[in-house]
Amino acid sequence: MNCKWIMGFGLAGALCAMGTPVAAHDPLLAPIEPDYAARWLKPETPIQVYGNSYVVGFGGLSVALIKTSQGLIVVDAALPQAVPAIEANIKALGFKVTDIKLILSTEPHYDHAGGLAALARDSGATVVASAPAAQALRRGRPGADDPQLADLVQFPAVTKLRVVGDGEVIRLGDVAVTARATPGHTAGSMSWTWTSCERRVCKAVVFGSSLNPVSSDGYRFSDPKNAGLVAGFRRSFDVMRGLKCDVLISAHPDQSGGDERLERARRSKTPNPFVDPGVCRAYADRYAARLDARLAKERAGE
C-alpha cells in the first residue's frame, strides 16, 4: 500500500502509520499500478452533493453514495488500495460500511472495479452490473473487445453479482435507480440515474460512465470491424444528451468539470455548484467531438 498518498484518510492512514500495510495480508486490497494510479487518488473529504446523494471518492475517481430508507447504495469502488479510504469516508458521514446493500458498477476496468470485491466482502453488498460487465467482473479482467485491453491489468474477481439490463429499475427502500446502458468505452458500460430531494425540491442525478474514446496503441476505431463499438458510442452520446439531468457525477470528475464544481462547493454551497441542467449534454458533446477528431485523424493516416 502506498502510505505516501493514503496518509490522512482516518482508518487507512492509521494502518499505514502503524507500519502494517493491509495489502500484505489481504489479497483483495493488493495495490494495482500504485505509481500510475496515484494520479487518481488525491484525498478528498466526503461531501453532500444534493439531498441523499454524496461523493466519497477521490480527486480523480468518483465514488457515489446514496442514502435510502433501507440502507446505502454505492456507485463504483475505485482501486483495491482505495477501499480503506472509501470506507473511512463513509464512516465520516456517520454511516456504517455494513449499511451498504448494493454497489453499482459503471465499467469493468481496474480503476473503477478493482475495489468492488473488497467493498462487497466488507459490507455484504451485492454488486449490480450489465451483462457484459458482469462477465468481465467474474473473470477479473475485461473482454477481448475492449479498446484498451493491451494496457489493462487483472483485478480481484467479483462473485456476488446481480445482472440488470438497460432501463431496468433497481429499488432499495425509498430510492429507485435506473440503469442506462452507455457502451463504447467498454461494451458493458452503464450509467445510473435517480432522484434526490431537498425541502421538496427534487433534482435528477446522473452517475455517468466514462464516454472517453481512448485505446491501446495500434487500435483503430475507424477499422470496419469496430463499427459496432463506434455505433455504441454514438447511441451513448444520444442517451446522455437525452437524460433528465440536473446533477452529473462522472466516473472521472475532471471529464465533466466535476473537479471544479467540487472545489467551488468546498468554498460555498450556495448556490449549489453541482446543480447544472446542461451538464449531461455538455459531457456528451465533449466526447462526441473527441471521437470525431479521433476518427478523422485515423482516416487521414496520422
Stockholm file with secondary structure:
# STOCKHOLM 1.0

chainA/1-302         MNCKWIMGFGLAGALCAMGTPVAAHDPLLAPIEPDYAARWLKPETPIQVYGNSYVVGFGGLSVALIKTSQGLIVVDAALPQAVPAIEANIKALGFKVTDIKLILSTEPHYDHAGGLAALARDSGATVVASAPAAQALRRGRPGADDPQLADLVQFPAVTKLRVVGDGEVIRLGDVAVTARATPGHTAGSMSWTWTSCERRVCKAVVFGSSLNPVSSDGYRFSDPKNAGLVAGFRRSFDVMRGLKCDVLISAHPDQSGGDERLERARRSKTPNPFVDPGVCRAYADRYAARLDARLAKERAGE
#=GR chainA/1-302 SS CCHHHHTTSTHHHHHHHTTCCGGGTCGGGCCSSHHHHTTTCCCCCCEEEETTEEECSCSSSCCEEEEETTEEEEECCCCGGGHHHHHHHHHHTTCCGGGEEEEECSCCSHHHHTTHHHHHHHHCCEEEECHHHHHHHHHTSCCTTCTTGGGCCCCCCCCSEEECCTTCEEEETTEEEEEEECCSSSTTCEEEEEEEEETTEEEEEEEECCCCCCCCTTCCTTSGGGHHHHHHHHHHHHHHHHSCCSEEEESSGGGTTHHHHHHHHHHCCSSCTTBCTTHHHHHHHHHHHHHHHHHHHHHTTC
#=GC SS_cons         CCHHHHTTSTHHHHHHHTTCCGGGTCGGGCCSSHHHHTTTCCCCCCEEEETTEEECSCSSSCCEEEEETTEEEEECCCCGGGHHHHHHHHHHTTCCGGGEEEEECSCCSHHHHTTHHHHHHHHCCEEEECHHHHHHHHHTSCCTTCTTGGGCCCCCCCCSEEECCTTCEEEETTEEEEEEECCSSSTTCEEEEEEEEETTEEEEEEEECCCCCCCCTTCCTTSGGGHHHHHHHHHHHHHHHHSCCSEEEESSGGGTTHHHHHHHHHHCCSSCTTBCTTHHHHHHHHHHHHHHHHHHHHHTTC
//
